[in-house]
Amino acid sequence: MKSGIDSTTLGQGGLIVLLAGQLLPMIDFSIVNVALDAMSATLHASPIQLELIVAVYGIAFAVSLAMGGRLGDNFGRRRVFSTGVLLFGIASLICGIAPNVWALLLARALQGIGAALIVPQILATLHVTLHGREHSRALGLYGGIGGMAFIIGQVLGGFLINADPGGYGWRSVFLINIPPCLAILLLAPRSIPETQNDRRVAIDWPGTLYLVGAIGCLLTALALGPLLHWSWPCIVLLVAFPLLLSRLWRVEQALEKRGGAPLLPPALMRLHGVRFGLIIAVLFFCCWSGFMFVVALTLQSGLGLSAFQSGNAFIALGVAYFISSLLSARVVERLGKVPTLITGCAIQMTGLLGLAWTFNHGWPHVGIAQLIPATALIGFGQAFIVSCFFRIGLAEVPKSHAGAGSAMLSTVQQAAFGLGPMVLGAVYSHGLLSTGNYQHAVLSSLGTEWAIMLILVISAVILRRGTTQGNANVQGSAPSLKPAVCAARDKAE
């Protein structure tokens, strides 16, 4: 079977365009947070509606990622990437002129779908067009940009709300997306090579519907549960999640046995690197989003900082993260993927201890300057972990499954992001309710995160030998995926 992949190498200009495209959807996860108060005043939005403005984007993004990967494999990754950027730009314009909450919610859902068309194409294009050191370097930049985007969103959102350029108020956090979207659409055809599988495979509609249902139930419950005090509809959604996930797995297995092309191929789960990557996704990204949530809440509610000051408190973390991401390729080349992952965990855990010490000894006079040493260590370690996540997760994935593999990792990553505020937020709330003390609450949350990261380190040590063997047999792993793909293509013809 032919690979069906255009062998054209991605140039420097194309890499920049792809990474610029990655910034757009990632920034929109956090930039909206600092604009919620202004939205509430202008649109008279209720707390539940404000939560939905944040949640509906993430839900639409997560449930559409796998389909976005399949569309890129079938119709061309550059084409689907550009379509996603166009949809994202149009949705951003609608958000910026939305007359009411319901129009804004619809536009946010469209933004999420556009983002899901963009993101899988970036990772898949890097995977199939670059090799060796260039591939490793690009993955380091990909991880670095992804992490930086959350910090940029916080800081940029606070700046735009304070500066109020053009008198647009909160609408500027959406309208600012339009110029970069236009630039990317102009440059993409000239700089990004078109890649796709040699033949199209049928869309797995049952798998798509079960995936949408499972992820939608989980993220909707996590988003609305705290506001609705975990009433019975939220519990029903949480109970439905594992049932739908189990049904999805059985449907995908049956389709693979029949020679079809599942949306999320179970064969990928037989690859050691993919399984290890999913463990990293659940443990690390859950901690990451939970950390951002509880620390931002502590800075604003516990220490009385403004939203803008709270965003600025993460600048040192973001700068250290970006520097570390630039170094990650060389470190991985020298140490290997799993040792670099363990090193990143050790650095981050040291930073967590330093942050706990800062809150413990400096409270309540903890300012931005006191946070810099610990948060910089945390950011430096996080970049190593993120870059290894993609390297480990995609190491054994054949190029013909680049879209499905990147979408699978990204889907679990986004679900973990949604889970984090619930897990660490529950620890935080328990500490706050039991003592009425923000200091105790944040220290409990940081201790919980440290323990979860220790579990990740132990998992990495246990799985290191298997990952090394799996990476050494990449060529032997790929054929296990080929029969189902070949049969699906023959059937599609």
DRENDO-1510 file (C-alpha; in Angstrom, 1 decimal, always signed):
<recs>
REC; n; res; u; v; w
REC; 1; MET; +0.0; +0.0; +0.0 .
REC; 2; LYS; +1.3; +3.4; -0.9 .
REC; 3; SER; +1.7; +5.9; +1.9 .
REC; 4; GLY; -0.3; +8.5; +0.0 .
REC; 5; ILE; +1.6; +11.3; +1.7 .
REC; 6; ASP; +3.1; +14.2; -0.2 .
REC; 7; SER; +6.9; +14.1; +0.5 .
REC; 8; THR; +7.3; +17.8; +0.3 .
REC; 9; THR; +9.2; +19.1; +3.3 .
REC; 10; LEU; +7.6; +21.9; +5.4 .
REC; 11; GLY; +9.6; +25.0; +5.2 .
REC; 12; GLN; +10.3; +27.6; +7.9 .
REC; 13; GLY; +7.6; +29.9; +6.6 .
REC; 14; GLY; +5.0; +27.1; +6.6 .
REC; 15; LEU; +6.0; +26.2; +10.1 .
REC; 16; ILE; +5.4; +29.8; +11.2 .
REC; 17; VAL; +2.0; +29.9; +9.6 .
REC; 18; LEU; +1.0; +26.6; +11.2 .
REC; 19; LEU; +2.1; +27.8; +14.6 .
REC; 20; ALA; +0.3; +31.1; +14.1 .
REC; 21; GLY; -2.8; +29.0; +13.3 .
REC; 22; GLN; -2.3; +27.1; +16.5 .
REC; 23; LEU; -2.2; +30.2; +18.6 .
REC; 24; LEU; -5.7; +31.3; +17.5 .
REC; 25; PRO; -7.8; +28.5; +19.1 .
REC; 26; MET; -5.5; +28.1; +22.1 .
REC; 27; ILE; -5.6; +31.8; +23.1 .
REC; 28; ASP; -9.4; +31.8; +23.0 .
REC; 29; PHE; -9.6; +29.3; +25.8 .
REC; 30; SER; -8.2; +31.9; +28.3 .
REC; 31; ILE; -8.7; +35.3; +26.7 .
REC; 32; VAL; -12.5; +35.2; +27.4 .
REC; 33; ASN; -12.1; +34.6; +31.1 .
REC; 34; VAL; -11.1; +38.2; +31.9 .
REC; 35; ALA; -13.9; +39.6; +29.8 .
REC; 36; LEU; -16.8; +37.8; +31.6 .
REC; 37; ASP; -17.6; +40.6; +34.0 .
REC; 38; ALA; -17.9; +43.1; +31.1 .
REC; 39; MET; -20.0; +40.7; +29.1 .
REC; 40; SER; -22.3; +40.2; +32.1 .
REC; 41; ALA; -22.9; +44.0; +32.4 .
REC; 42; THR; -23.5; +44.5; +28.7 .
REC; 43; LEU; -25.5; +41.4; +27.8 .
REC; 44; HIS; -27.2; +41.0; +31.2 .
REC; 45; ALA; -25.9; +37.4; +31.3 .
REC; 46; SER; -26.6; +35.1; +34.2 .
REC; 47; PRO; -23.8; +33.1; +35.9 .
REC; 48; ILE; -24.9; +29.9; +34.1 .
REC; 49; GLN; -24.8; +31.8; +30.7 .
REC; 50; LEU; -21.4; +33.1; +31.5 .
REC; 51; GLU; -20.2; +29.6; +32.3 .
REC; 52; LEU; -21.7; +28.4; +29.0 .
REC; 53; ILE; -19.9; +31.1; +27.1 .
REC; 54; VAL; -16.6; +29.5; +28.3 .
REC; 55; ALA; -17.8; +25.9; +28.2 .
REC; 56; VAL; -19.5; +25.7; +24.8 .
REC; 57; TYR; -16.3; +26.6; +23.0 .
REC; 58; GLY; -14.3; +23.8; +24.7 .
REC; 59; ILE; -17.1; +21.3; +24.3 .
REC; 60; ALA; -17.5; +22.0; +20.6 .
REC; 61; PHE; -13.8; +21.9; +20.2 .
REC; 62; ALA; -13.3; +18.6; +22.0 .
REC; 63; VAL; -16.2; +16.7; +20.3 .
REC; 64; SER; -15.2; +17.8; +16.8 .
REC; 65; LEU; -11.4; +17.1; +17.0 .
REC; 66; ALA; -11.6; +13.4; +15.9 .
REC; 67; MET; -13.7; +14.3; +12.9 .
REC; 68; GLY; -11.4; +17.2; +12.1 .
REC; 69; GLY; -8.5; +14.8; +11.9 .
REC; 70; ARG; -10.4; +12.4; +9.6 .
REC; 71; LEU; -11.4; +15.2; +7.3 .
REC; 72; GLY; -7.8; +16.3; +7.0 .
REC; 73; ASP; -6.7; +12.8; +6.1 .
REC; 74; ASN; -9.4; +12.5; +3.5 .
REC; 75; PHE; -9.6; +16.0; +1.8 .
REC; 76; GLY; -6.1; +17.4; +2.5 .
REC; 77; ARG; -4.8; +18.9; +5.7 .
REC; 78; ARG; -3.9; +22.3; +4.3 .
REC; 79; ARG; -7.4; +22.6; +2.8 .
REC; 80; VAL; -9.1; +21.7; +6.0 .
REC; 81; PHE; -6.7; +23.9; +8.0 .
REC; 82; SER; -7.6; +26.9; +5.9 .
REC; 83; THR; -11.3; +26.1; +6.1 .
REC; 84; GLY; -11.0; +26.0; +9.9 .
REC; 85; VAL; -9.2; +29.3; +10.0 .
REC; 86; LEU; -11.9; +30.8; +7.8 .
REC; 87; LEU; -14.7; +29.5; +10.0 .
REC; 88; PHE; -12.9; +30.6; +13.1 .
REC; 89; GLY; -12.5; +34.1; +11.7 .
REC; 90; ILE; -16.2; +34.4; +10.7 .
REC; 91; ALA; -17.3; +33.1; +14.1 .
REC; 92; SER; -15.0; +35.6; +15.8 .
REC; 93; LEU; -16.6; +38.4; +13.9 .
REC; 94; ILE; -20.1; +37.1; +14.9 .
REC; 95; CYS; -18.9; +37.0; +18.5 .
REC; 96; GLY; -17.7; +40.6; +18.3 .
REC; 97; ILE; -21.0; +41.9; +17.0 .
REC; 98; ALA; -23.3; +39.5; +18.9 .
REC; 99; PRO; -26.4; +41.4; +20.1 .
REC; 100; ASN; -27.3; +39.0; +22.8 .
REC; 101; VAL; -26.1; +36.0; +24.8 .
REC; 102; TRP; -27.7; +33.3; +22.5 .
REC; 103; ALA; -26.0; +34.7; +19.4 .
REC; 104; LEU; -22.7; +34.8; +21.3 .
REC; 105; LEU; -23.2; +31.1; +22.4 .
REC; 106; LEU; -23.9; +30.0; +18.8 .
REC; 107; ALA; -20.8; +31.9; +17.6 .
REC; 108; ARG; -18.7; +30.4; +20.3 .
REC; 109; ALA; -19.8; +26.9; +19.2 .
REC; 110; LEU; -18.8; +27.7; +15.6 .
REC; 111; GLN; -15.5; +28.9; +16.9 .
REC; 112; GLY; -15.0; +25.6; +18.6 .
REC; 113; ILE; -15.8; +23.7; +15.4 .
REC; 114; GLY; -13.4; +25.9; +13.5 .
REC; 115; ALA; -10.7; +25.3; +16.1 .
REC; 116; ALA; -11.2; +21.5; +15.8 .
REC; 117; LEU; -10.6; +21.7; +12.1 .
REC; 118; ILE; -7.4; +23.7; +12.6 .
REC; 119; VAL; -5.5; +21.8; +15.4 .
REC; 120; PRO; -5.3; +18.2; +14.1 .
REC; 121; GLN; -4.0; +19.4; +10.8 .
REC; 122; ILE; -1.1; +21.2; +12.4 .
REC; 123; LEU; +0.2; +18.2; +14.4 .
REC; 124; ALA; -0.5; +15.8; +11.5 .
REC; 125; THR; +1.3; +18.0; +9.0 .
REC; 126; LEU; +4.4; +18.2; +11.2 .
REC; 127; HIS; +4.3; +14.5; +11.7 .
REC; 128; VAL; +4.3; +13.6; +8.0 .
REC; 129; THR; +6.4; +16.4; +6.5 .
REC; 130; LEU; +9.3; +16.6; +8.9 .
REC; 131; HIS; +11.9; +14.1; +10.1 .
REC; 132; GLY; +14.7; +13.8; +12.5 .
REC; 133; ARG; +16.0; +16.9; +14.3 .
REC; 134; GLU; +13.6; +19.2; +12.4 .
REC; 135; HIS; +10.6; +17.1; +13.5 .
REC; 136; SER; +11.8; +17.1; +17.1 .
REC; 137; ARG; +12.4; +20.9; +17.0 .
REC; 138; ALA; +8.9; +21.5; +15.5 .
REC; 139; LEU; +7.2; +19.4; +18.1 .
REC; 140; GLY; +9.1; +21.4; +20.8 .
REC; 141; LEU; +7.8; +24.6; +19.3 .
REC; 142; TYR; +4.3; +23.2; +19.0 .
REC; 143; GLY; +4.2; +22.3; +22.6 .
REC; 144; GLY; +5.8; +25.7; +23.5 .
REC; 145; ILE; +3.2; +27.7; +21.6 .
REC; 146; GLY; +0.4; +25.7; +23.0 .
REC; 147; GLY; +1.4; +26.4; +26.6 .
REC; 148; MET; +2.3; +30.0; +25.9 .
REC; 149; ALA; -1.1; +30.6; +24.4 .
REC; 150; PHE; -2.9; +30.2; +27.7 .
REC; 151; ILE; -0.6; +32.8; +29.3 .
REC; 152; ILE; -0.9; +35.2; +26.3 .
REC; 153; GLY; -4.6; +34.9; +26.5 .
REC; 154; GLN; -4.8; +35.9; +30.1 .
REC; 155; VAL; -2.4; +38.9; +29.7 .
REC; 156; LEU; -3.8; +40.0; +26.3 .
REC; 157; GLY; -7.4; +39.8; +27.5 .
REC; 158; GLY; -6.6; +41.9; +30.6 .
REC; 159; PHE; -4.8; +44.5; +28.4 .
REC; 160; LEU; -7.6; +44.8; +25.9 .
REC; 161; ILE; -10.3; +45.2; +28.6 .
REC; 162; ASN; -8.2; +47.9; +30.3 .
REC; 163; ALA; -7.1; +49.7; +27.2 .
REC; 164; ASP; -10.5; +49.4; +25.5 .
REC; 165; PRO; -9.1; +50.1; +21.9 .
REC; 166; GLY; -11.7; +51.6; +19.7 .
REC; 167; GLY; -14.3; +51.6; +22.5 .
REC; 168; TYR; -15.3; +48.0; +21.7 .
REC; 169; GLY; -15.0; +46.8; +25.3 .
REC; 170; TRP; -15.1; +43.1; +25.7 .
REC; 171; ARG; -15.9; +42.6; +21.9 .
REC; 172; SER; -12.2; +43.4; +21.2 .
REC; 173; VAL; -11.1; +40.0; +22.6 .
REC; 174; PHE; -12.9; +38.4; +19.6 .
REC; 175; LEU; -12.4; +41.0; +16.9 .
REC; 176; ILE; -8.6; +40.8; +17.5 .
REC; 177; ASN; -8.7; +37.4; +15.9 .
REC; 178; ILE; -9.7; +38.7; +12.5 .
REC; 179; PRO; -6.4; +40.2; +11.2 .
REC; 180; PRO; -4.3; +37.1; +11.9 .
REC; 181; CYS; -7.0; +34.9; +10.3 .
REC; 182; LEU; -6.8; +36.9; +7.1 .
REC; 183; ALA; -3.0; +36.8; +7.1 .
REC; 184; ILE; -3.0; +33.0; +7.6 .
REC; 185; LEU; -5.5; +32.5; +4.8 .
REC; 186; LEU; -3.3; +34.6; +2.5 .
REC; 187; LEU; -0.1; +32.8; +3.4 .
REC; 188; ALA; -1.2; +29.2; +3.8 .
REC; 189; PRO; -1.5; +28.2; +0.1 .
REC; 190; ARG; +2.0; +29.5; -0.6 .
REC; 191; SER; +3.9; +28.0; +2.4 .
REC; 192; ILE; +2.2; +24.8; +3.6 .
REC; 193; PRO; +2.5; +21.7; +1.5 .
REC; 194; GLU; -0.7; +19.7; +0.9 .
REC; 195; THR; -0.7; +16.3; +2.5 .
REC; 196; GLN; -3.4; +13.6; +2.6 .
REC; 197; ASN; -3.9; +9.9; +2.5 .
REC; 198; ASP; -3.9; +8.5; -1.1 .
REC; 199; ARG; -7.6; +7.5; -1.0 .
REC; 200; ARG; -10.6; +8.6; +1.1 .
REC; 201; VAL; -12.2; +6.4; +3.6 .
REC; 202; ALA; -15.8; +6.4; +4.7 .
REC; 203; ILE; -16.9; +8.6; +7.6 .
REC; 204; ASP; -17.5; +6.6; +10.8 .
REC; 205; TRP; -20.9; +8.1; +11.7 .
REC; 206; PRO; -21.8; +5.8; +14.6 .
REC; 207; GLY; -18.3; +6.3; +16.2 .
REC; 208; THR; -18.7; +10.1; +15.7 .
REC; 209; LEU; -22.1; +10.2; +17.4 .
REC; 210; TYR; -21.0; +8.1; +20.4 .
REC; 211; LEU; -17.8; +10.2; +20.8 .
REC; 212; VAL; -19.8; +13.5; +20.6 .
REC; 213; GLY; -22.2; +12.1; +23.2 .
REC; 214; ALA; -19.5; +10.9; +25.6 .
REC; 215; ILE; -17.3; +13.9; +25.5 .
REC; 216; GLY; -20.3; +16.3; +25.5 .
REC; 217; CYS; -21.8; +14.6; +28.6 .
REC; 218; LEU; -18.5; +14.8; +30.5 .
REC; 219; LEU; -17.6; +18.4; +29.7 .
REC; 220; THR; -21.1; +19.7; +30.1 .
REC; 221; ALA; -21.4; +18.1; +33.5 .
REC; 222; LEU; -18.0; +19.4; +34.6 .
REC; 223; ALA; -18.8; +22.9; +33.3 .
REC; 224; LEU; -22.3; +23.3; +34.9 .
REC; 225; GLY; -22.0; +21.0; +37.9 .
REC; 226; PRO; -20.6; +23.6; +40.4 .
REC; 227; LEU; -23.1; +26.2; +39.3 .
REC; 228; LEU; -26.1; +23.8; +39.5 .
REC; 229; HIS; -24.8; +22.3; +42.8 .
REC; 230; TRP; -24.4; +18.9; +41.1 .
REC; 231; SER; -28.2; +18.4; +40.7 .
REC; 232; TRP; -29.5; +15.2; +39.1 .
REC; 233; PRO; -29.1; +16.3; +35.5 .
REC; 234; CYS; -25.4; +16.7; +36.1 .
REC; 235; ILE; -25.2; +13.3; +37.8 .
REC; 236; VAL; -27.1; +11.7; +34.9 .
REC; 237; LEU; -24.6; +13.2; +32.4 .
REC; 238; LEU; -21.6; +11.9; +34.4 .
REC; 239; VAL; -23.2; +8.4; +34.6 .
REC; 240; ALA; -23.8; +8.5; +30.8 .
REC; 241; PHE; -20.2; +9.3; +30.0 .
REC; 242; PRO; -18.7; +5.8; +30.8 .
REC; 243; LEU; -21.6; +4.1; +29.3 .
REC; 244; LEU; -21.3; +5.9; +26.0 .
REC; 245; LEU; -17.5; +5.5; +26.1 .
REC; 246; SER; -17.9; +1.8; +26.5 .
REC; 247; ARG; -20.3; +1.6; +23.6 .
REC; 248; LEU; -18.0; +3.7; +21.5 .
REC; 249; TRP; -15.2; +1.2; +22.1 .
REC; 250; ARG; -17.3; -1.8; +21.2 .
REC; 251; VAL; -18.6; +0.0; +18.0 .
REC; 252; GLU; -15.0; +0.9; +16.9 .
REC; 253; GLN; -13.8; -2.6; +17.6 .
REC; 254; ALA; -16.6; -4.1; +15.6 .
REC; 255; LEU; -16.0; -1.8; +12.7 .
REC; 256; GLU; -12.2; -2.5; +12.7 .
REC; 257; LYS; -12.9; -6.3; +12.6 .
REC; 258; ARG; -15.2; -5.8; +9.6 .
REC; 259; GLY; -12.3; -4.1; +7.8 .
REC; 260; GLY; -13.7; -0.6; +8.2 .
REC; 261; ALA; -11.9; +2.6; +9.2 .
REC; 262; PRO; -12.9; +3.6; +12.7 .
REC; 263; LEU; -12.8; +7.3; +13.7 .
REC; 264; LEU; -10.6; +6.3; +16.7 .
REC; 265; PRO; -8.8; +3.1; +15.5 .
REC; 266; PRO; -8.6; +0.6; +18.4 .
REC; 267; ALA; -5.3; -0.5; +16.8 .
REC; 268; LEU; -3.8; +2.7; +17.9 .
REC; 269; MET; -4.4; +1.8; +21.5 .
REC; 270; ARG; -2.3; -1.3; +20.9 .
REC; 271; LEU; +0.7; +1.0; +20.4 .
REC; 272; HIS; +2.6; +1.4; +23.6 .
REC; 273; GLY; +3.5; +5.1; +22.9 .
REC; 274; VAL; -0.1; +6.0; +22.4 .
REC; 275; ARG; -1.2; +4.4; +25.6 .
REC; 276; PHE; +1.6; +6.1; +27.5 .
REC; 277; GLY; +0.7; +9.4; +25.8 .
REC; 278; LEU; -2.9; +9.1; +27.0 .
REC; 279; ILE; -1.7; +8.5; +30.6 .
REC; 280; ILE; +0.4; +11.7; +30.4 .
REC; 281; ALA; -2.6; +13.6; +29.0 .
REC; 282; VAL; -4.9; +12.6; +31.8 .
REC; 283; LEU; -2.5; +13.2; +34.6 .
REC; 284; PHE; -0.6; +16.2; +33.5 .
REC; 285; PHE; -3.2; +18.3; +31.7 .
REC; 286; CYS; -5.7; +17.7; +34.4 .
REC; 287; CYS; -3.1; +19.2; +36.8 .
REC; 288; TRP; -2.2; +22.0; +34.5 .
REC; 289; SER; -5.7; +23.4; +34.1 .
REC; 290; GLY; -6.5; +22.8; +37.7 .
REC; 291; PHE; -3.3; +24.7; +38.7 .
REC; 292; MET; -4.2; +27.7; +36.6 .
REC; 293; PHE; -7.7; +27.7; +38.1 .
REC; 294; VAL; -6.9; +27.5; +41.8 .
REC; 295; VAL; -3.9; +29.9; +41.6 .
REC; 296; ALA; -5.8; +32.5; +39.6 .
REC; 297; LEU; -8.7; +32.2; +42.2 .
REC; 298; THR; -6.2; +32.6; +45.1 .
REC; 299; LEU; -4.6; +35.7; +43.6 .
REC; 300; GLN; -7.9; +37.4; +42.9 .
REC; 301; SER; -10.1; +36.3; +45.8 .
REC; 302; GLY; -7.5; +35.5; +48.4 .
REC; 303; LEU; -4.9; +38.2; +47.8 .
REC; 304; GLY; -7.1; +40.9; +46.2 .
REC; 305; LEU; -5.3; +41.2; +42.9 .
REC; 306; SER; -7.2; +42.5; +39.8 .
REC; 307; ALA; -7.8; +40.3; +36.8 .
REC; 308; PHE; -5.0; +42.2; +34.9 .
REC; 309; GLN; -2.5; +41.8; +37.8 .
REC; 310; SER; -3.5; +38.1; +38.1 .
REC; 311; GLY; -2.7; +37.6; +34.4 .
REC; 312; ASN; +0.6; +39.3; +34.8 .
REC; 313; ALA; +1.5; +37.0; +37.6 .
REC; 314; PHE; +1.8; +34.2; +35.0 .
REC; 315; ILE; +4.2; +36.0; +32.7 .
REC; 316; ALA; +7.3; +34.5; +34.3 .
REC; 317; LEU; +5.8; +31.1; +33.9 .
REC; 318; GLY; +5.1; +31.7; +30.3 .
REC; 319; VAL; +8.5; +33.1; +29.4 .
REC; 320; ALA; +10.2; +30.2; +31.2 .
REC; 321; TYR; +7.9; +27.8; +29.4 .
REC; 322; PHE; +8.8; +29.2; +26.0 .
REC; 323; ILE; +12.5; +29.2; +26.6 .
REC; 324; SER; +12.3; +25.6; +27.8 .
REC; 325; SER; +10.3; +24.5; +24.8 .
REC; 326; LEU; +13.1; +25.9; +22.5 .
REC; 327; LEU; +15.6; +23.8; +24.4 .
REC; 328; SER; +13.5; +20.6; +24.6 .
REC; 329; ALA; +14.6; +19.2; +21.2 .
REC; 330; ARG; +18.3; +19.2; +22.2 .
REC; 331; VAL; +17.5; +17.8; +25.7 .
REC; 332; VAL; +15.4; +14.9; +24.2 .
REC; 333; GLU; +18.2; +14.2; +21.7 .
REC; 334; ARG; +20.7; +13.9; +24.5 .
REC; 335; LEU; +18.6; +12.2; +27.2 .
REC; 336; GLY; +15.7; +10.5; +25.4 .
REC; 337; LYS; +12.0; +11.1; +25.6 .
REC; 338; VAL; +11.1; +9.4; +28.9 .
REC; 339; PRO; +14.2; +10.7; +30.8 .
REC; 340; THR; +13.3; +14.2; +29.6 .
REC; 341; LEU; +9.7; +13.7; +30.8 .
REC; 342; ILE; +10.9; +12.7; +34.2 .
REC; 343; THR; +13.3; +15.6; +34.3 .
REC; 344; GLY; +10.4; +18.0; +33.5 .
REC; 345; CYS; +8.3; +16.5; +36.2 .
REC; 346; ALA; +11.1; +16.9; +38.7 .
REC; 347; ILE; +11.6; +20.5; +37.8 .
REC; 348; GLN; +7.9; +21.3; +38.0 .
REC; 349; MET; +7.5; +19.5; +41.3 .
REC; 350; THR; +10.4; +21.5; +42.7 .
REC; 351; GLY; +8.6; +24.7; +41.5 .
REC; 352; LEU; +5.4; +23.5; +43.2 .
REC; 353; LEU; +7.2; +23.1; +46.5 .
REC; 354; GLY; +8.7; +26.6; +46.0 .
REC; 355; LEU; +5.3; +28.1; +45.4 .
REC; 356; ALA; +3.8; +26.3; +48.4 .
REC; 357; TRP; +6.7; +27.7; +50.5 .
REC; 358; THR; +6.0; +31.2; +49.1 .
REC; 359; PHE; +2.3; +31.1; +50.0 .
REC; 360; ASN; +3.0; +29.6; +53.4 .
REC; 361; HIS; +5.7; +32.1; +54.5 .
REC; 362; GLY; +4.7; +35.2; +52.6 .
REC; 363; TRP; +0.9; +35.2; +53.1 .
REC; 364; PRO; -0.9; +37.6; +52.9 .
REC; 365; HIS; +1.7; +39.9; +51.4 .
REC; 366; VAL; +2.6; +37.8; +48.3 .
REC; 367; GLY; +3.1; +39.9; +45.3 .
REC; 368; ILE; +4.0; +39.2; +41.7 .
REC; 369; ALA; +7.7; +39.5; +42.3 .
REC; 370; GLN; +7.7; +36.9; +45.1 .
REC; 371; LEU; +5.9; +34.4; +42.7 .
REC; 372; ILE; +8.5; +34.7; +39.9 .
REC; 373; PRO; +11.1; +32.1; +41.0 .
REC; 374; ALA; +8.6; +29.3; +41.7 .
REC; 375; THR; +6.4; +30.0; +38.7 .
REC; 376; ALA; +9.4; +30.1; +36.4 .
REC; 377; LEU; +10.5; +26.7; +37.6 .
REC; 378; ILE; +7.0; +25.3; +37.1 .
REC; 379; GLY; +6.8; +26.7; +33.5 .
REC; 380; PHE; +10.3; +25.4; +32.7 .
REC; 381; GLY; +9.4; +21.9; +33.7 .
REC; 382; GLN; +6.0; +22.0; +32.1 .
REC; 383; ALA; +7.5; +22.6; +28.6 .
REC; 384; PHE; +9.6; +19.5; +28.8 .
REC; 385; ILE; +6.5; +17.4; +29.8 .
REC; 386; VAL; +4.3; +18.8; +27.0 .
REC; 387; SER; +7.0; +18.3; +24.3 .
REC; 388; CYS; +7.5; +14.7; +25.4 .
REC; 389; PHE; +3.8; +14.1; +25.4 .
REC; 390; PHE; +3.5; +14.6; +21.7 .
REC; 391; ARG; +6.8; +12.9; +20.9 .
REC; 392; ILE; +5.9; +9.8; +22.9 .
REC; 393; GLY; +2.3; +9.7; +21.8 .
REC; 394; LEU; +3.0; +10.0; +18.0 .
REC; 395; ALA; +6.3; +8.0; +17.9 .
REC; 396; GLU; +4.8; +4.8; +16.7 .
REC; 397; VAL; +1.8; +6.2; +14.7 .
REC; 398; PRO; +2.0; +5.5; +11.0 .
REC; 399; LYS; +1.8; +8.5; +8.7 .
REC; 400; SER; -1.5; +7.2; +7.2 .
REC; 401; HIS; -3.0; +7.5; +10.7 .
REC; 402; ALA; -1.4; +10.9; +11.6 .
REC; 403; GLY; -4.8; +12.7; +11.7 .
REC; 404; ALA; -6.5; +10.0; +13.8 .
REC; 405; GLY; -3.5; +9.8; +16.2 .
REC; 406; SER; -3.2; +13.5; +16.7 .
REC; 407; ALA; -6.9; +13.8; +17.1 .
REC; 408; MET; -7.0; +11.0; +19.7 .
REC; 409; LEU; -4.3; +12.7; +21.8 .
REC; 410; SER; -5.8; +16.1; +21.5 .
REC; 411; THR; -9.3; +14.9; +22.4 .
REC; 412; VAL; -8.1; +13.3; +25.6 .
REC; 413; GLN; -6.0; +16.4; +26.3 .
REC; 414; GLN; -9.0; +18.6; +26.0 .
REC; 415; ALA; -11.1; +16.4; +28.2 .
REC; 416; ALA; -8.3; +16.4; +30.8 .
REC; 417; PHE; -8.3; +20.2; +30.7 .
REC; 418; GLY; -12.0; +20.2; +31.6 .
REC; 419; LEU; -11.4; +17.7; +34.4 .
REC; 420; GLY; -8.6; +19.7; +36.1 .
REC; 421; PRO; -10.7; +22.5; +37.6 .
REC; 422; MET; -13.1; +19.9; +39.0 .
REC; 423; VAL; -10.4; +17.8; +40.6 .
REC; 424; LEU; -8.2; +20.5; +42.1 .
REC; 425; GLY; -11.2; +22.8; +42.5 .
REC; 426; ALA; -12.9; +20.2; +44.7 .
REC; 427; VAL; -9.8; +20.0; +46.9 .
REC; 428; TYR; -9.6; +23.8; +47.0 .
REC; 429; SER; -13.3; +24.2; +47.9 .
REC; 430; HIS; -13.0; +21.6; +50.6 .
REC; 431; GLY; -10.0; +23.4; +52.2 .
REC; 432; LEU; -11.8; +26.7; +51.9 .
REC; 433; LEU; -15.0; +25.5; +53.4 .
REC; 434; SER; -13.3; +23.6; +56.3 .
REC; 435; THR; -11.1; +26.4; +57.4 .
REC; 436; GLY; -12.3; +29.6; +55.6 .
REC; 437; ASN; -8.7; +30.2; +54.7 .
REC; 438; TYR; -7.5; +30.8; +51.1 .
REC; 439; GLN; -4.0; +30.0; +52.2 .
REC; 440; HIS; -4.9; +26.5; +53.4 .
REC; 441; ALA; -7.0; +25.9; +50.3 .
REC; 442; VAL; -4.3; +26.7; +47.8 .
REC; 443; LEU; -1.7; +24.7; +49.8 .
REC; 444; SER; -4.0; +21.7; +49.8 .
REC; 445; SER; -4.4; +22.0; +46.0 .
REC; 446; LEU; -0.7; +22.3; +45.4 .
REC; 447; GLY; +0.0; +19.3; +47.5 .
REC; 448; THR; -2.6; +17.3; +45.6 .
REC; 449; GLU; -1.0; +18.3; +42.3 .
REC; 450; TRP; +2.4; +17.3; +43.6 .
REC; 451; ALA; +1.1; +13.9; +44.5 .
REC; 452; ILE; -0.5; +13.4; +41.0 .
REC; 453; MET; +2.8; +14.4; +39.3 .
REC; 454; LEU; +4.6; +11.8; +41.5 .
REC; 455; ILE; +2.2; +9.2; +40.1 .
REC; 456; LEU; +3.2; +10.4; +36.6 .
REC; 457; VAL; +6.9; +10.0; +37.4 .
REC; 458; ILE; +6.3; +6.5; +38.8 .
REC; 459; SER; +4.3; +5.6; +35.7 .
REC; 460; ALA; +7.1; +6.9; +33.5 .
REC; 461; VAL; +9.7; +4.8; +35.3 .
REC; 462; ILE; +7.6; +1.7; +35.1 .
REC; 463; LEU; +6.7; +2.2; +31.4 .
REC; 464; ARG; +10.2; +3.4; +30.3 .
REC; 465; ARG; +11.4; +0.0; +29.2 .
REC; 466; GLY; +8.2; -0.7; +27.2 .
REC; 467; THR; +8.4; +2.7; +25.5 .
REC; 468; THR; +12.0; +2.1; +24.5 .
REC; 469; GLN; +11.1; -1.2; +23.0 .
REC; 470; GLY; +8.1; +0.2; +21.3 .
REC; 471; ASN; +10.1; +3.0; +19.7 .
REC; 472; ALA; +12.7; +0.6; +18.6 .
REC; 473; ASN; +10.0; -1.4; +16.7 .
REC; 474; VAL; +8.1; +1.4; +15.1 .
REC; 475; GLN; +8.4; -0.2; +11.7 .
REC; 476; GLY; +7.0; -3.4; +13.1 .
REC; 477; SER; +4.0; -1.6; +14.8 .
REC; 478; ALA; +2.7; +0.1; +11.7 .
REC; 479; PRO; +1.6; -3.0; +9.8 .
REC; 480; SER; -0.9; -3.9; +12.6 .
REC; 481; LEU; -2.9; -0.9; +11.5 .
REC; 482; LYS; -2.7; -1.5; +7.8 .
REC; 483; PRO; -5.1; -4.3; +7.1 .
REC; 484; ALA; -8.1; -2.4; +8.4 .
REC; 485; VAL; -7.1; +0.8; +6.5 .
REC; 486; CYS; -6.5; -1.1; +3.2 .
REC; 487; ALA; -9.8; -2.9; +3.5 .
REC; 488; ALA; -11.7; +0.3; +4.2 .
REC; 489; ARG; -10.1; +1.9; +1.2 .
REC; 490; ASP; -11.1; -1.0; -1.0 .
REC; 491; LYS; -14.6; -0.8; +0.4 .
REC; 492; ALA; -14.7; +2.9; -0.2 .
REC; 493; GLU; -13.8; +2.3; -3.9 .
</recs>
